[in-house]
């Protein structure tokens, strides 16, 4: 046992031995390529699980060193060959424009027992298989940034060729990050718009709320506090069994009251149309990112 640096490593070792006896050792050996915002969220969430052995790589050495300092139980690899050797599940979390070149470099190190999971917007399973040389199974997953706080929303392609047992194991690993939803791959661009980009739109709205709070008399500090408390309390209310969004609105708005006046203003400014256009443009951009002729 003197070869082990900590009790954590010993626990992981015996966990690996148990996994070997069950025949699924490699499902807990995870590699992550790209540890920017989304990849970094994956790294943090997956490293928190004591059964996982996580390694990662990033072209930005400064960022990689930063992640090494932030995440105690994950190892930085200097090349794709070493990462592939130490992983069975490989998460691809690079920018869409870098997917093809990364996979063409990674492909020679892939084996049939690998599972390549892409979290890259707009890149189809067909493209992933083609660019990686059809050397292993692939799966598309789209998480959102709330994985950082284990409250993520994750889409998992339910029309992949994974066996039911292997998909179940993947879902178990992903569940530490939040709620998983199995959806057809054709809806991934829409999911990207709604749930991956969606938090930014929510935050943009509440940035406007904070700005408006100052305009109606609150100072900057209190405007910030009140707008964030509004978000938290409204979210808590929405989790109650009150039915539709309209039912929630009706709990607050009364006929001829001040809330109704504000709602009429939002309707007059076509809020629903603005939101719809926002999501359509975001979805279409995700589609555009996946076009081969746009990769450069």
N, C-alpha and C positions, 0 to 999 in steps of 0.2 A: 504493500500500500504506500510505500514511500515515493512511488512515482506519481502519486496524485497530489495536486496542490491544495485541494480543499475537500470538505465533506460533500459539497455540491457535486464535484467531479466523481466522487465515489458513488453517490446516489445515481448519477447519470449512467455510470459504468454498469451497475447492477440492473438498471432499467434496460440498458442495451442487451445485456445477457438474457433477460426475460423475453425481450422482443425477438432475439435470435431463436429462442425455443419455440416462439409462436410463428416464426417464419416471416415476420414483417419488420425486421430490423431497419430497413432502409427508409421506411415511411416517416421516420422521425429524424432523418438526416436531411436537413434543408439547406439549400444554397439560395442566395438572393443576389441577382445581378442588377446593380443600380440601387443606391440607397438615398435618393433625393427625398422629396416630401412623402410620396406614396411608398416607395421602397423603404424609407426610414420608418414609416408607420408599421409596415410589415415586420421589419427587423425587431422593433421594440416589442410588438405583440407576441411574435413567435418565440423570442428569446425569453419571455417571461415564463413559458411552459418548461418545467424541469425535465420533461421527457425529450424535448427537442435538442438536437445538436445543430446549431446554426452557424453557417459561415457566409461571408459576403464579399463582394468585390465592387469597386467603382473606379471609373477612369479618373475621377477627381481625387487625388491622393489626400489632399487637405481635408475633404469631406469624409473620406474613409477613416482617417485618423480621428476626426471629431466623433464619428460614430463609435469607433473603438473605445474612446474615452467614456462615451455616454452609456454604452451597452456592455455590461460586464461579461456576460456569458455568450459571447459570439466572437468568432475569429475572422480576421481580415485575411483574405487570400490575395496573392499578388498576380495570379493569372487564372484564366478560365479552365485550364487543364486540371489544376489542383482543386478548384471548386467542384468540378464535375466528378472527380475521384471521390470526394468526401460527401457527395450529396446523392440522394435519389430523387427527391422533389427539388426542382430548380424553378424559382420564381424569376420571371423576367420583368423588370420594372424600369426599363430605360425609356427615353423619349421615343415616340413613334418613328421619327426620322432615322433613329439609330438601330431599329429592330433588325432590319435585314442584314446589315454588316455584322452586328453582334452575333446573330444566329449562324451566319456563314462561318464565323470564326469558332463558335462553340460547337458546331455540328460534328466536327471530327472527333470530339471527345465524348459524344453522347452514346449511350448504350440502350439496348431495348428495354432494360428495367428502369430507365429514367422516366420521370413524368415531368414534362415541361409545362409550367403554368404561367400564362401571360396575363399581366394586369395592365397592358398597354392599350390605350384607347384606339379604336378604329382598325386594329389589326386582326384579321380573321384567322380562324383555325386553319383554313386552307393555306394561307400565306405562311403561318407558323410552321406547318408541316413541310411545305416546299422549301423554305429558307433554311430549315434545320436538317434537310436531307432525308426526311421521313425516317429518322433513326429511332424515334421513341414516340410514346403517346403524348398528346398535347391536350390542354384544357384551358379554356378562357375563363378568367375570374375577374370581376371588376369590383374592387372594394372602394370605400370612400375614406376620407381623412379621419373620420371619427373612430377608425381602428386604433388611433393613438390612445383613446380612452376606453377601449373595449366596448364601444357602443356603435361600431361600424355597421353599415349596410353593404352586403356583399351579394353580387349576382354570380351564379355559377351556371355555365352552359349545360343544360340538361339533355342536349342532343349530341353529346360527345360519344366516343366509342369506348369509354371506360367501363369496366365491369362494375356491377352494382356494389360489390364488396370494396373495390378500390375507391370508388366515388364516396362511399360511406366513410372510409378512413380519411379521405381528403376533407370532407365536411367536418369531421371531428377535429382535425387540426385547425381548420379555419374558424371554428366556432369560438375560439378564445378571443377573436377579434370583434365579434358581434353576431348579428342575425344573417343567415344565409338564405337566399331565395334562388331556387332553381328555375331558370327561364330559358326560352329558346335563344340561340345565338343571334337570330335576326333582330331581337329586341335590345341587343347590347348597346347600340348607339343611343337608343332612347333612354336606357337605364343610365348611361354615362351622363346624359344631359340632366336627368331628373335627380339622381342620387349622388353621383360623383361630383358634378358641378354644382348641384343644388345647394349645399351648405354655403357656398360663396354668395349665392343669390339671397339666401336668408340673411346672411351677415350684411349684405349691401342694404337690404331693407332696414335692418336695425341700425345701421350707420345713419340712414336718413331719419329714423326715429330719434336718434340721439341729437342730430342737427336740429330737428324740428322742436325738440324739447327746449333747446336754448332759445329758439325763436319765440317761444311762448312764455319765457320768463325765468327758466331755471339756469343756474350757472353751469359751467362745463363739467365740473366734478360730479354734481348731483345728476346732471343729464346722463352721464355715463352710467352711474349706479342705477338710476331708474330704468333706463332702456334695457340693461342686462337683467334686472329683476323682472321686468315685463316679459322678456323672452323666457326666463326660467319658469315663472308662474303660469304663463300661457301654455307652455309645453306640458306642465304638470296637469293642468285642466284638460288638455286634449287627450290625455291617457285615460280619463274617466269614461265610463260607458254611457256617454250622452248621444251616441249615434253620429249623425252627419256633421260636417262643418257648419251647415246652416243651423242645425240644432244648437251647436255651441254659440253661434252668433246670437241666436234668439234668446239665449239665457242672459244676454247682456243688453241687447238693443230693445228699446220699447218704442211704440208708435208715437211719433212726434217728439221724441227725446233727442238729447245731444248726440248719442251714439249713432242714431239713425241719420242725423245730419252729416256726420263724418262719412258714413257708408255711402250716402248719396253722392258725396264728393268723389269717392273712389270710383263709383260706377260711372259718373259723368266723365271722368278722365280715362275710362276704359281700362281699368286695372287688369281685368281678365285677359283682354286682348294683348296688353303689354307682356304679361306673364307667358301667355301662349307663344308669342313671337320669340321671346327669350329662349324658351326651351326648344323651339323648332330650329332656330339658328345654331344653338349649341349642338343639337343632334346632327344637323347637317355638317357642321365642322368636324365632328367625330367621323362621319362617313368619309369626308374629304381626306382626313388623315390616313385612312386605310387604303387609299388608291395607290396602286403601284407606281403610276406615272408621277405621283406627287412626292415619292420618296427620293430624297437627294441629300 
